[in-house]
Amino acid sequence: MKIHLLRTGTVRCKQFQLTGASHNLSRIYQLIFTQKWGEWMPTYCWLIEHPEGLILVDTGETSRIHEVGYLPSGGLYHKAVQTRIEEREEVQHQLAQLGFKPTDINKVVLTHMHGDHIGGLSLFEHCQISVSRTEYEMATSKNGPGNGYFSKNWPAWLQPTLIDYTDTPEGVFSQSYPITADGSVLAVPTPGHSAGHQSVLVKDGAITYFIAGDLTYNLDTLKKEIPDVVLMNKSAQKTVNTVHQYVQAHPTVYLSSHDWNAEKILAQKATVYGDDDQLLV
């Protein structure tokens, strides 16, 4: 198997989301009243070359964000996140650089349904598209827009396969869901960033590639157990603690959607903890 990293634009959030803030009152204040933005970060999706076919994890951002009306014009959205992307950075062009077309993809698995992870969905009508049931139900509920889901931008044909996890343990995770028949690619529930957020694990020999979505912003925040959230919640903290336990117990290459180091980590197959408990980059 082989995993490719596809960069579709960049994103940034307020600095407190990267360094942590212990109280939600402080988080709300910094969200609304401060202009202290963090650095611009990449927005990645991931291509898995598997014997059963090509699997795409997330579809990245779309340049349609620059169209009037595509994103909300007011509210808290633009206080929490800013994105930028050119058309040439969209997923179809990233695939072309690897010699693939959208029609070559067999399956799409979504870590969650925020805009920078589903921007390229319209290219994959021919695919099986999978997302956790909890995520889809939240995204399509009346609370969806307030939680960062804008279903008006989804393809009209979208009827994803809804994942219900089975009681098949994967390390510290009590449940999982097989993406491939051989079980080497699977999804595990990692709620917190969103209600139904999930991560995709690729088991390749002794190494597990942990495609983490927006679980944490990067490897450093995983090791510090700082989840990627605007407001802290119990699910997010529990999940990041659980994942940290997992990577401590298994040789794991941790791949976050917004980590500038991800390209180097992937190229070097650098596990989170080496023999000297240091990142091998």
C-alpha positions, -999 to +999 in steps of 0.1 A: +000+000+000+010+036-005-004+068+009-003+102-008-008+136+007-028+161-014-028+198-003-059+218-011-053+254+000-046+267+035-065+276+066-059+295+098-077+298+132-073+319+163-040+313+182-058+301+213-070+270+194-034+260+188-020+267+222-050+258+243-072+278+267-085+261+298-119+279+302-146+283+276-153+319+288-117+328+278-122+309+245-154+328+237-137+361+245-107+354+223-128+341+195-149+372+193-127+401+205-091+392+195-074+393+161-045+371+172-046+346+143-023+315+142-002+308+111-016+296+078-018+258+078-023+233+049-055+216+042-048+180+033-068+151+020-052+116+015-051+090-012-046+054-003-034+030-030-049-003-019-051-036-037-089-033-036-088+001-053-080+038-047-095+052-015-097+090-009-099+102+027-117+136+026-119+157-006-103+190+006-114+226+001-129+242-030-122+276-046-160+282-046-155+296-011-147+328-029-181+329-045-206+353-029-230+333-007-210+301-006-199+308+030-219+328+056-214+365+054-218+372+091-220+354+124-191+338+142-178+317+112-153+342+099-141+350+135-132+313+140-116+304+107-102+319+075-095+298+043-078+305+010-075+283-021-070+288-058-088+266-084-055+249-094-051+237-058-083+217-058-083+179-054-087+170-091-055+189-099-037+173-070-047+139-082-036+147-118-001+154-105+000+118-093-013+105-126-049+099-114-084+112-123-114+115-100-130+087-119-101+064-108-112+067-072-132+037-058-142+049-023-143+082-005-143+082+033-150+114+052-135+121+086-163+147+090-184+171+069-170+206+075-164+225+043-127+221+040-131+183+040-160+180+016-152+207-010-145+183-038-174+160-033-191+169-065-164+151-084-171+117-069-207+108-077-195+074-090-179+065-057-192+049-025-190+079+000-189+069+036-194+090+067-203+082+103-240+081+110-237+105+139-219+130+118-244+129+090-274+132+113-258+162+130-249+178+097-284+175+084-302+185+116-315+220+124-283+225+144-261+218+114-254+254+102-246+265+138-220+237+139-203+245+107-222+224+082-237+241+051-257+214+033-268+239+006-233+235-009-235+197-011-242+179-044-279+172-048-272+135-054-254+130-021-266+099-003-236+087+017-232+052+032-236+058+069-211+040+091-223+022+122-193+009+141-190-027+151-178-041+184-145-050+169-117-036+190-086-018+176-061-013+204-077+011+229-107+016+206-136-007+215-153-002+181-142+001+145-155-003+110-137-020+081-133+001+050-116-027+030-125-064+030-090-074+043-094-051+073-062-032+066-081+001+062-106+009+090-124+037+106-126+044+144-148+069+162-129+100+173-156+125+183-149+159+197-140+183+169-174+174+155-201+151+169-194+122+146-157+128+137-138+097+128-103+088+119-090+063+093-063+038+101-041+021+075-024-010+089+007-017+069+029-044+085+041-033+119+032+004+112-002+020+115-009+052+096-034+073+116-052+097+093-066+119+121-087+145+103-091+175+126-085+155+159-056+178+167-039+205+146-006+187+145+016+161+161+028+185+188-007+192+200-015+155+201+014+149+224+003+179+246-033+165+243-048+197+230-078+189+208-088+209+177-119+226+190-133+261+194-150+253+227-137+225+249-160+195+254-156+162+272-157+141+241-128+160+225-106+157+256-114+120+260-107+113+224-073+130+223-063+112+255-074+079+239-055+085+207-024+095+226-026+062+244-029+044+211+001+060+195+022+053+226+013+016+224+016+011+186+042+023+161+021+050+145+026+075+117+003+103+128-012+124+099-032+155+108-051+174+081-034+207+090+001+198+101+029+214+080+052+186+091+029+159+077+047+157+044+080+150+061+064+126+086+048+106+057+079+106+036+101+093+064+074+070+078+083+087+112+064+071+140+052+093+169+076+078+194+109+063+184+133+044+206+143+077+222+107+089+225+114+117+200+097+125+168+118+111+140+119+142+117 
